[in-house]
C-alpha cells in the first residue's frame, strides 16, 4: 500500500466517527417494505395464522432496522415505536384501500383494483408515503426518507414523508411529481404528471416555516403545473390546468388556465365545459 492510499484510508476511518457513514444498508429497508406490501396485498389467498406469523416476522425485522438506524434509542424504545406503528397499520390499510378505490372510480383507464395494486406507480408512491409518514410522526430517524426515496427511484414521484396528505389521494401517470415537506393536501385531490408543489424560497433559515402550498378538497391539478409558496392556497373544487405557474392563492371553484398569462374563472358560472381531459 502506498502512502497516499494509507493516508486516505486513515481519513475515511476518522470520518466514520464524524457521521460520514450511511447508518444502515438500505437494502434491509427495501426488503422490509416489500415484505410488508406482500402481506397487505398478497399474490394469493393466505390463511389468518400465516398472516399473523408474517406480520410478527415483519415487525421483528422492523425493530432490527430501528435499532440499527437509531443508535441513541434502546431496544425497548424501538419495540415501543414498532408497537405504535403496527397498531396504526389497520388504519393505514384502510387509507390504502380508499386510495385504490378512488383511482378506480376516477380513472377511465383503470379496470380493476388488482391492476392498480400491481401496476400503478402513483398508488405505490402514495402508499409508501403513507407508511413513511406514519413512521416520521413517531421518530425523526432516516427511515422515512429512505422509504420515500425508494418509491421515488421506482416511480419518479418525489413525496416528502412529512407532507400532510388526506384520504383519498390520486396520482395519475405520476412521473416527475414533486410534493414538498410542508405541503398540505385535502381529500379527493387528483394530481397528474410533472406537477410541482414546491417552495418559493429555499434558504436554509426557512427550514422550520411552511414553505409549500395548501391544496384543499376536491382539486384537480393537471400535467406540469407548478404551485409554489407556503401561503399559497388552492381553494376547494378548483381545477388547475396544465403548464400553469401559480404563486398566489386561488379561490374555491376556480379554473386556472395557461395562455399568455394565467386565467382564473369561476367554475360555478361555466357549464358543460371540460378544458383538461386527458
Residue, then its C-alpha position, 0 to 999 in steps of 0.5 A: x500500500x502506498x502512502x497516499x492510499x494509507x493516508x486516505x484510508x486513515x481519513x475515511x476511518x476518522x470520518x466514520x466517527x464524524x457521521x460520514x457513514x450511511x447508518x444502515x444498508x438500505x437494502x434491509x429497508x427495501x426488503x422490509x417494505x416489500x415484505x410488508x406490501x406482500x402481506x397487505x396485498x398478497x399474490x394469493x389467498x393466505x390463511x389468518x395464522x400465516x398472516x399473523x406469523x408474517x406480520x410478527x416476522x415483519x415487525x421483528x425485522x422492523x425493530x432490527x432496522x430501528x435499532x440499527x438506524x437509531x443508535x441513541x434509542x434502546x431496544x425497548x424504545x424501538x419495540x415501543x415505536x414498532x408497537x405504535x406503528x403496527x397498531x396504526x397499520x389497520x388504519x393505514x390499510x384502510x387509507x390504502x384501500x380508499x386510495x385504490x378505490x378512488x383511482x378506480x372510480x376516477x380513472x377511465x383507464x383503470x379496470x380493476x383494483x388488482x391492476x392498480x395494486x400491481x401496476x400503478x406507480x402513483x398508488x405505490x408512491x402514495x402508499x409508501x408515503x403513507x407508511x413513511x409518514x406514519x413512521x416520521x410522526x413517531x421518530x425523526x430517524x432516516x427511515x422515512x426518507x429512505x422509504x420515500x426515496x425508494x418509491x421515488x427511484x421506482x416511480x419518479x414521484x418525489x413525496x416528502x414523508x412529512x407532507x400532510x396528505x388526506x384520504x383519498x389521494x390520486x396520482x395519475x401517470x405520476x412521473x416527475x411529481x414533486x410534493x414538498x415537506x410542508x405541503x398540505x393536501x385535502x381529500x379527493x385531490x387528483x394530481x397528474x404528471x410533472x406537477x410541482x408543489x414546491x417552495x418559493x424560497x429555499x434558504x436554509x433559515x426557512x427550514x422550520x416555516x411552511x414553505x409549500x402550498x395548501x391544496x384543499x378538497x376536491x382539486x384537480x391539478x393537471x400535467x406540469x403545473x407548478x404551485x409554489x409558496x407556503x401561503x399559497x392556497x388552492x381553494x376547494x373544487x378548483x381545477x388547475x390546468x396544465x403548464x400553469x405557474x401559480x404563486x398566489x392563492x386561488x379561490x374555491x371553484x376556480x379554473x386556472x388556465x395557461x395562455x399568455x398569462x394565467x386565467x382564473x374563472x369561476x367554475x360555478x358560472x361555466x357549464x358543460x365545459x371540460x378544458x383538461x381531459x386527458 
